[in-house]
Amino acid sequence: MRVRALLAAAVLLATTACTQEQPDAPEQVTLTWWDHFDHSPMADQAVTGLLARYQQEHPEVRVERRALSRDDFRTSLAEATASGAFPDIAAVDAADLPRLADRGVLADLTDRFAGWPLTDRFLGPVRESATHDGRFRGVPLRSTTTALVYDREVFERAGQAGPPTTWEGLRATARALTTGERAGLCFPASGEEATATFLPLLWQAGGDLADLATGGADALAYLDDLVNTDRSAPADVLGWTGADVAARFAEGRCAMALADTGAIPTLNQAGLDWSAAPLPGGEAGAATVLGGETWVVGGSSRHVDQAWALLTWLAETRDNATEFGGGLGALPNRSDTVDDLAWQWDPNLGGFTGQLGTARSRTAYGAKYAEISAVIGGAVADVLGGRREPGEAAGSAGDEVGRLLG
């Protein structure tokens, strides 16, 4: 009995010691995450893979992802802004950042950027795309540009030495390559994408939205010449998105096209011999639109520290280049990643990446950019649809945009 009692006591002491040595498991934090990357299996899988890897490395964090279509994302974001039920993290179009910041639903990350080694490595336009009124409001994890993509086989058969580099060269090349079955140039001009097509032309002509009434006429006239005078770009562009343009180029119905990095998988899958070049420049030089998303943190989030830790991990971990590049079509947007081989996910990437230095962020146009874009889209539609002359459309749009800019 005495031996049995001693053994029982020893077991009890050992069990107690083991229990005391084991620290309590950290309380798990749940982060809500919204994005609109379910538009393709590749993009959806890329985000799923990134979040799974983070949670595996950080078991104290659970990410509750909500993947939506682009339209549903915007609707849900508007509802969350109105109700105050904003997610911990959301991947928003960079152009929407000023509006959301003005509504007070975004966390101010300025102090965190001040102590982050990567802050100064983001290229100038990229860094600007994450700020509003001089304050950092998000992390620019995905950047894109629009480039001129062209069919090398078509160029070789036509004796074209290479892609055009000026407005005059683009117009002449588009005319020369237009046939009954193939447009010389295709570009998106549906809704907001009309603005993305128009703005580089406005900037390259030396204009800006502040002088749209005068500077915008040349840009609108150039588009009018392509569609209605030369007929080297089809009138159907008014109904085309970027995805529509990529599909038609892949089908061999366009010799050249204005496209962003989202078109790359479609063009590669078609088996085309294609390449990309910077947008041809105008009198004021080169310029393109900086596209992409900024990851923001909800201003009412109770887990800002954990959200920031996740976003910085996404930016800092070199292995994430696979998902951001090939999966999400992102460009290397920092001085330490531009030439990093891990980011060279497509041989034609140079035509897009080479423009990051001359890209411009739309966040500079403030909280009413969506309304401004609608005005510009209307002006483009009026000109290409033959309802207004370029000068008249630019003047009318300039008055409206001037009021919106304040």
GULONU-807761 format. One record per residue (C-alpha): residue number from 1; residue in one letter; x, y, z. Coordinates in nm, 3 decimals. Example, Ala and Ser with C-alpha at 12.3 -4.5 7.8 and 13.67 -1.06 7.14 Angstrom:
// GULONU-807761
i  aa  east  north  up
1  A  1.230  -0.450  0.780
2  S  1.367  -0.106  0.714
***
This chain:
// GULONU-807761
i  aa  east  north  up
1  M  0.000  0.000  0.000
2  R  0.281  0.239  0.094
3  V  0.459  0.174  -0.239
4  R  0.134  0.223  -0.428
5  A  0.072  0.554  -0.253
6  L  0.422  0.676  -0.327
7  L  0.382  0.588  -0.697
8  A  0.049  0.769  -0.714
9  A  0.202  1.078  -0.556
10  A  0.491  1.071  -0.802
11  V  0.255  1.049  -1.098
12  L  0.049  1.337  -0.960
13  L  0.359  1.555  -0.913
14  A  0.484  1.478  -1.264
15  T  0.148  1.557  -1.417
16  T  0.126  1.883  -1.225
17  A  0.477  1.982  -1.331
18  C  0.402  1.914  -1.698
19  T  0.082  2.113  -1.675
20  Q  0.265  2.407  -1.520
21  E  0.541  2.399  -1.781
22  Q  0.299  2.430  -2.075
23  P  0.211  2.794  -2.145
24  D  -0.144  2.882  -2.235
25  A  -0.208  2.884  -2.608
26  P  -0.234  3.242  -2.739
27  E  -0.586  3.364  -2.799
28  Q  -0.668  3.343  -3.168
29  V  -0.760  3.666  -3.344
30  T  -0.997  3.662  -3.643
31  L  -0.933  3.914  -3.919
32  T  -1.206  3.985  -4.174
33  W  -1.068  4.021  -4.529
34  W  -1.258  4.134  -4.839
35  D  -1.137  4.126  -5.199
36  H  -1.268  4.099  -5.554
37  F  -1.017  3.844  -5.683
38  D  -1.262  3.567  -5.762
39  H  -1.275  3.682  -6.126
40  S  -1.033  3.408  -6.228
41  P  -0.927  3.075  -6.078
42  M  -0.562  3.185  -6.086
43  A  -0.625  3.503  -5.887
44  D  -0.856  3.330  -5.642
45  Q  -0.607  3.048  -5.582
46  A  -0.326  3.299  -5.536
47  V  -0.504  3.479  -5.252
48  T  -0.617  3.151  -5.097
49  G  -0.259  3.023  -5.102
50  L  -0.113  3.339  -4.950
51  L  -0.361  3.344  -4.664
52  A  -0.323  2.972  -4.598
53  R  0.054  3.009  -4.572
54  Y  0.028  3.305  -4.338
55  Q  -0.213  3.126  -4.108
56  Q  0.010  2.819  -4.102
57  E  0.303  3.036  -3.994
58  H  0.088  3.241  -3.754
59  P  -0.162  3.004  -3.587
60  E  -0.269  3.285  -3.355
61  V  -0.442  3.452  -3.651
62  R  -0.742  3.329  -3.848
63  V  -0.834  3.513  -4.167
64  E  -1.198  3.508  -4.265
65  R  -1.193  3.584  -4.635
66  R  -1.488  3.712  -4.834
67  A  -1.424  3.696  -5.210
68  L  -1.674  3.888  -5.422
69  S  -1.729  3.989  -5.780
70  R  -1.613  4.344  -5.853
71  D  -1.968  4.482  -5.860
72  D  -2.070  4.303  -5.541
73  F  -1.747  4.415  -5.375
74  R  -1.825  4.779  -5.441
75  T  -2.181  4.740  -5.324
76  S  -2.071  4.566  -5.003
77  L  -1.801  4.824  -4.944
78  A  -2.053  5.107  -4.980
79  E  -2.287  4.936  -4.734
80  A  -2.001  4.878  -4.489
81  T  -1.896  5.241  -4.517
82  A  -2.248  5.360  -4.442
83  S  -2.304  5.119  -4.154
84  G  -1.958  5.140  -3.999
85  A  -1.913  4.763  -4.030
86  F  -1.595  4.792  -4.236
87  P  -1.373  4.479  -4.264
88  D  -1.036  4.462  -4.094
89  I  -0.865  4.444  -4.434
90  A  -0.994  4.522  -4.783
91  A  -0.820  4.529  -5.123
92  V  -0.962  4.846  -5.279
93  D  -0.897  5.011  -5.613
94  A  -0.632  5.274  -5.543
95  A  -0.855  5.542  -5.699
96  D  -1.118  5.475  -5.431
97  L  -0.878  5.538  -5.143
98  P  -0.935  5.918  -5.111
99  R  -1.313  5.877  -5.099
100  L  -1.294  5.610  -4.830
101  A  -1.041  5.812  -4.632
102  D  -1.267  6.118  -4.641
103  R  -1.552  5.904  -4.509
104  G  -1.337  5.821  -4.208
105  V  -1.347  5.443  -4.248
106  L  -0.974  5.382  -4.299
107  A  -0.702  5.351  -4.038
108  D  -0.419  5.605  -4.060
109  L  -0.101  5.403  -4.115
110  T  0.139  5.696  -4.141
111  D  0.324  5.630  -3.815
112  R  0.367  5.266  -3.908
113  F  0.509  5.356  -4.250
114  A  0.753  5.593  -4.082
115  G  0.925  5.301  -3.911
116  W  0.896  5.050  -4.196
117  P  1.216  4.984  -4.396
118  L  1.020  4.920  -4.717
119  T  0.849  5.260  -4.724
120  D  1.116  5.438  -4.928
121  R  1.164  5.140  -5.157
122  F  0.820  5.174  -5.315
123  L  0.852  5.366  -5.641
124  G  0.729  5.724  -5.622
125  P  0.395  5.684  -5.806
126  V  0.326  5.362  -5.613
127  R  0.390  5.529  -5.279
128  E  0.164  5.818  -5.380
129  S  -0.117  5.575  -5.464
130  A  -0.136  5.473  -5.097
131  T  -0.166  5.827  -4.961
132  H  -0.434  6.094  -4.927
133  D  -0.378  6.442  -4.788
134  G  -0.022  6.344  -4.703
135  R  -0.122  6.045  -4.488
136  F  -0.066  5.677  -4.564
137  R  -0.398  5.496  -4.579
138  G  -0.303  5.159  -4.724
139  V  -0.030  4.926  -4.846
140  P  0.020  4.917  -5.227
141  L  0.068  4.546  -5.278
142  R  -0.056  4.517  -5.639
143  S  0.043  4.764  -5.910
144  T  -0.028  4.747  -6.284
145  T  0.025  4.964  -6.590
146  T  -0.123  4.976  -6.939
147  A  0.109  4.891  -7.227
148  L  0.091  4.848  -7.603
149  V  0.074  4.477  -7.685
150  Y  0.132  4.371  -8.044
151  D  0.129  4.058  -8.258
152  R  0.487  4.000  -8.369
153  E  0.385  3.766  -8.651
154  V  0.153  4.030  -8.798
155  F  0.429  4.289  -8.769
156  E  0.682  4.068  -8.944
157  R  0.445  3.984  -9.231
158  A  0.371  4.355  -9.279
159  G  0.738  4.450  -9.265
160  Q  0.696  4.658  -8.950
161  A  1.034  4.695  -8.782
162  G  0.898  4.729  -8.429
163  P  0.630  4.886  -8.214
164  P  0.553  5.256  -8.267
165  T  0.685  5.504  -8.013
166  T  0.487  5.820  -8.100
167  W  0.122  5.912  -8.157
168  E  0.191  5.964  -8.525
169  G  0.365  5.628  -8.550
170  L  0.082  5.450  -8.369
171  R  -0.181  5.600  -8.596
172  A  0.013  5.518  -8.912
173  T  0.089  5.163  -8.798
174  A  -0.274  5.102  -8.701
175  R  -0.389  5.217  -9.046
176  A  -0.132  4.998  -9.220
177  L  -0.228  4.684  -9.025
178  T  -0.606  4.720  -9.056
179  T  -0.782  4.467  -9.278
180  G  -1.141  4.355  -9.323
181  E  -1.093  4.087  -9.056
182  R  -0.848  4.261  -8.824
183  A  -0.839  4.599  -8.653
184  G  -0.510  4.781  -8.641
185  L  -0.564  4.884  -8.278
186  C  -0.807  4.778  -8.006
187  F  -0.863  4.948  -7.671
188  P  -1.125  4.944  -7.396
189  A  -1.368  5.238  -7.380
190  S  -1.652  5.104  -7.171
191  G  -1.737  5.304  -6.859
192  E  -1.441  5.359  -6.627
193  E  -1.201  5.194  -6.870
194  A  -1.261  5.480  -7.114
195  T  -1.101  5.708  -6.856
196  A  -0.798  5.480  -6.821
197  T  -0.756  5.493  -7.201
198  F  -0.804  5.870  -7.217
199  L  -0.588  5.991  -6.927
200  P  -0.248  5.887  -7.070
201  L  -0.332  6.070  -7.393
202  L  -0.431  6.380  -7.196
203  W  -0.106  6.373  -6.997
204  Q  0.107  6.297  -7.302
205  A  -0.046  6.599  -7.474
206  G  0.070  6.813  -7.183
207  G  -0.273  6.850  -7.026
208  D  -0.439  6.751  -6.701
209  L  -0.787  6.745  -6.556
210  A  -0.752  7.102  -6.431
211  D  -0.730  7.225  -6.793
212  L  -0.944  6.955  -6.951
213  A  -1.149  7.206  -7.148
214  T  -0.843  7.297  -7.355
215  G  -0.596  7.011  -7.306
216  G  -0.856  6.739  -7.351
217  A  -0.949  6.831  -7.707
218  D  -0.628  6.688  -7.857
219  A  -0.668  6.357  -7.671
220  L  -1.032  6.322  -7.776
221  A  -0.948  6.417  -8.133
222  Y  -0.682  6.147  -8.147
223  L  -0.930  5.878  -8.039
224  D  -1.182  6.019  -8.288
225  D  -0.926  5.989  -8.568
226  L  -0.856  5.625  -8.481
227  V  -1.221  5.522  -8.469
228  N  -1.416  5.752  -8.700
229  T  -1.161  5.890  -8.948
230  D  -0.916  5.606  -9.006
231  R  -1.145  5.327  -8.885
232  S  -0.836  5.143  -8.768
233  A  -1.002  5.094  -8.429
234  P  -1.356  4.952  -8.432
235  A  -1.654  5.154  -8.310
236  D  -1.733  4.854  -8.088
237  V  -1.462  4.967  -7.845
238  L  -1.731  5.171  -7.668
239  G  -1.870  4.848  -7.529
240  W  -1.537  4.677  -7.460
241  T  -1.370  4.615  -7.126
242  G  -1.006  4.519  -7.090
243  A  -1.108  4.152  -7.084
244  D  -1.297  4.198  -7.413
245  V  -0.993  4.355  -7.575
246  A  -0.767  4.072  -7.456
247  A  -1.008  3.813  -7.594
248  R  -1.023  3.978  -7.937
249  F  -0.647  4.020  -7.953
250  A  -0.608  3.653  -7.861
251  E  -0.845  3.562  -8.144
252  G  -0.625  3.747  -8.395
253  R  -0.877  4.026  -8.448
254  C  -0.641  4.305  -8.337
255  A  -0.285  4.371  -8.453
256  M  -0.219  4.591  -8.148
257  A  -0.405  4.660  -7.827
258  L  -0.389  4.870  -7.513
259  A  -0.390  4.623  -7.225
260  D  -0.280  4.584  -6.866
261  T  -0.113  4.286  -6.703
262  G  -0.449  4.115  -6.653
263  A  -0.442  4.028  -7.024
264  I  -0.119  3.828  -7.006
265  P  -0.270  3.485  -6.918
266  T  -0.526  3.515  -7.199
267  L  -0.260  3.604  -7.456
268  N  -0.028  3.326  -7.344
269  Q  -0.302  3.065  -7.348
270  A  -0.384  3.161  -7.707
271  G  -0.034  3.064  -7.813
272  L  0.033  3.397  -7.986
273  D  0.377  3.532  -8.063
274  W  0.319  3.862  -7.888
275  S  0.516  4.126  -7.707
276  A  0.457  4.442  -7.504
277  A  0.602  4.790  -7.534
278  P  0.553  5.118  -7.347
279  L  0.264  5.334  -7.464
280  P  0.369  5.560  -7.753
281  G  0.443  5.910  -7.627
282  G  0.295  6.247  -7.720
283  E  0.437  6.599  -7.732
284  A  0.485  6.602  -7.353
285  G  0.653  6.260  -7.345
286  A  0.552  5.928  -7.192
287  A  0.279  5.861  -6.937
288  T  0.050  5.580  -6.834
289  V  -0.207  5.513  -6.564
290  L  -0.097  5.334  -6.249
291  G  -0.358  5.070  -6.179
292  G  -0.397  4.813  -5.907
293  E  -0.517  4.786  -5.552
294  T  -0.421  4.921  -5.214
295  W  -0.482  4.703  -4.910
296  V  -0.651  4.918  -4.645
297  V  -0.723  4.858  -4.276
298  G  -1.062  4.946  -4.134
299  G  -1.061  5.250  -3.909
300  S  -1.286  5.078  -3.656
301  S  -1.082  4.757  -3.652
302  R  -0.991  4.623  -3.308
303  H  -0.699  4.436  -3.464
304  V  -0.495  4.701  -3.644
305  D  -0.167  4.554  -3.517
306  Q  -0.250  4.209  -3.650
307  A  -0.378  4.349  -3.980
308  W  -0.057  4.551  -4.027
309  A  0.152  4.244  -3.946
310  L  -0.028  4.045  -4.218
311  L  0.008  4.319  -4.480
312  T  0.377  4.372  -4.411
313  W  0.435  3.996  -4.427
314  L  0.271  3.993  -4.771
315  A  0.504  4.268  -4.888
316  E  0.825  4.150  -4.724
317  T  0.820  3.776  -4.795
318  R  1.006  3.713  -5.122
319  D  0.831  3.381  -5.183
320  N  0.500  3.567  -5.220
321  A  0.613  3.695  -5.560
322  T  0.478  3.377  -5.720
323  E  0.121  3.446  -5.614
324  F  0.133  3.822  -5.662
325  G  0.299  3.792  -6.002
326  G  0.167  3.494  -6.194
327  G  -0.155  3.472  -5.991
328  L  -0.258  3.837  -5.948
329  G  -0.072  3.995  -6.239
330  A  0.117  4.236  -6.014
331  L  0.428  4.424  -6.122
332  P  0.742  4.454  -5.906
333  N  0.675  4.801  -5.765
334  R  0.977  4.860  -5.539
335  S  1.339  4.947  -5.604
336  D  1.444  4.614  -5.450
337  T  1.204  4.403  -5.658
338  V  1.209  4.563  -6.006
339  D  1.512  4.358  -6.112
340  D  1.451  4.063  -5.880
341  L  1.429  3.742  -6.084
342  A  1.160  3.615  -5.849
343  W  0.932  3.883  -5.993
344  Q  1.003  3.814  -6.361
345  W  0.698  3.595  -6.401
346  D  0.653  3.656  -6.776
347  P  0.909  3.727  -7.051
348  N  0.702  4.023  -7.177
349  L  0.681  4.194  -6.840
350  G  0.937  4.459  -6.931
351  G  0.692  4.648  -7.150
352  F  0.472  4.701  -6.844
353  T  0.734  4.740  -6.571
354  G  0.938  4.988  -6.774
355  Q  0.654  5.240  -6.745
356  L  0.631  5.248  -6.366
357  G  0.860  5.549  -6.356
358  T  0.622  5.754  -6.574
359  A  0.299  5.612  -6.435
360  R  0.058  5.847  -6.257
361  S  -0.168  5.770  -5.967
362  R  -0.534  5.868  -5.984
363  T  -0.548  5.931  -5.609
364  A  -0.424  6.285  -5.683
365  Y  -0.774  6.364  -5.815
366  G  -0.933  6.324  -5.474
367  A  -1.251  6.182  -5.332
368  K  -1.471  6.257  -5.634
369  Y  -1.270  6.058  -5.884
370  A  -1.560  5.822  -5.959
371  E  -1.779  6.116  -6.065
372  I  -1.491  6.266  -6.264
373  S  -1.438  5.935  -6.441
374  A  -1.805  5.918  -6.534
375  V  -1.783  6.264  -6.693
376  I  -1.475  6.169  -6.893
377  G  -1.632  5.841  -7.000
378  G  -1.934  6.032  -7.123
379  A  -1.716  6.269  -7.325
380  V  -1.530  5.978  -7.487
381  A  -1.862  5.808  -7.569
382  D  -2.004  6.127  -7.721
383  V  -1.702  6.176  -7.947
384  L  -1.659  5.815  -8.057
385  G  -2.034  5.783  -8.104
386  G  -2.035  6.086  -8.334
387  R  -2.262  6.297  -8.113
388  R  -2.009  6.573  -8.039
389  E  -1.694  6.722  -8.181
390  P  -1.382  6.675  -7.965
391  G  -1.351  7.044  -7.876
392  E  -1.713  7.073  -7.771
393  A  -1.700  6.753  -7.565
394  A  -1.377  6.862  -7.396
395  G  -1.521  7.203  -7.309
396  S  -1.838  7.062  -7.158
397  A  -1.651  6.792  -6.965
398  G  -1.395  7.044  -6.848
399  D  -1.664  7.260  -6.689
400  E  -1.810  6.962  -6.502
401  V  -1.475  6.827  -6.392
402  G  -1.369  7.172  -6.276
403  R  -1.668  7.187  -6.042
404  L  -1.590  6.840  -5.908
405  L  -1.226  6.924  -5.846
406  G  -1.339  7.233  -5.661
***
